[in-house]
Amino acid sequence: MCLTTPATVLRVAERGGICVVTVLSPDEGERDCLTYVEDLQPGERVLVAGGAIVERFDEDAACDLPLASLLIEAFDATHQSGGIRP
C-alpha cells in the first residue's frame, strides 16, 4: 500500500544535477525529497509518496474531497510558524 502525505516546500536545491526539495510534513517533520514535479517554489503544498514529491496539492480542488480536506486540516493543526508543535 502506498500512502501520500501533504507537505509544504521549504527549499529547492540542486545536488549533483538532481533536484532535491526540502519539505515540512506533519508526520515526518523536515526532510529532503526527490521530485517528479517541475518548477516547485517554497510555500507550495505538495503530496509526498515514498520519499518523492508526486504532485502539487491543489487546495481548491481538494476542498471537494472529504479525505483531502481532513489532511489539510490535520496538517494545519499540527503546524505553526517556525515548525511542528510539540
Backbone hydrogen bonds, N-H to C=O, Kabsch-Sander energy under -0.5 kcal/mol:
donor,donor_aa,acceptor,acceptor_aa,energy
3,L,1,M,-0.5
5,T,48,V,-2.1
7,A,46,V,-2.1
8,T,24,L,-2.1
9,V,44,E,-2.9
10,L,22,T,-3.5
11,R,22,T,-1.6
13,A,20,V,-2.7
15,R,18,I,-3.0
18,I,15,R,-1.3
20,V,13,A,-3.3
21,V,33,C,-2.9
22,T,11,R,-2.5
23,V,21,V,-0.6
23,V,31,R,-2.9
24,L,8,T,-2.1
25,S,29,G,-2.3
29,G,25,S,-1.8
31,R,23,V,-2.3
33,C,21,V,-2.5
34,L,51,G,-1.6
35,T,19,C,-0.5
36,Y,53,I,-2.4
43,G,9,V,-3.1
44,E,41,Q,-2.0
46,V,7,A,-2.6
47,L,55,E,-2.8
48,V,5,T,-2.7
49,A,52,A,-2.8
50,G,3,L,-0.5
52,A,49,A,-1.4
53,I,34,L,-2.8
54,V,47,L,-2.5
54,V,52,A,-0.5
55,E,47,L,-1.1
57,F,45,R,-2.9
58,D,56,R,-0.8
59,E,57,F,-1.1
62,A,58,D,-2.3
63,C,59,E,-1.3
64,D,61,A,-1.4
65,L,62,A,-2.1
69,S,65,L,-2.4
70,L,66,P,-2.1
71,L,67,L,-2.3
72,I,68,A,-2.3
73,E,69,S,-2.4
74,A,70,L,-2.7
75,F,71,L,-2.5
76,D,72,I,-2.7
77,A,73,E,-2.5
78,T,74,A,-1.4
79,H,76,D,-0.9
80,Q,83,G,-2.1
83,G,80,Q,-2.2
85,R,78,T,-1.8
